Amino acid sequence: MSVPSIEQIAATLASAGFGGVTLSALERAGIFNALLSSRGNRTHAAHQLGVSVRTIQRKLKASDDASFPDQSPDDVEGATLR
C-alpha cells in the first residue's frame, strides 16, 4: 500500500467539500477533539492521536490558543477554533 501524496490528499479533501482547509487547521481540530474526548488529559489525547505528549505540548504552545481545553469540555463552552 502506497502513501498518498499531499496533492492526492488535498484533491480528496476538496472533492469532499473541504477545499481551502489547511493542514494546520486539520491538525488543530484533531488535537482539540482529542483533548475534548479525553476531558483535557493530554496523555490520553496523545495516545488517541498516536503522538507523544511532548508533541501535544509543543503544538499547544505554538498555537498559544486559549480555546484549547485544559481540564474538561465544560471549561471551553462555546470555544471555537480560529
Secondary structure as UniProt FT lines:
FT   HELIX           6..13
FT   HELIX           14..18
FT   TURN            19..20
FT   HELIX           23..37
FT   TURN            38..40
FT   HELIX           42..49
FT   HELIX           53..63
FT   TURN            66..67
FT   HELIX           73..76
FT   TURN            77..78
//
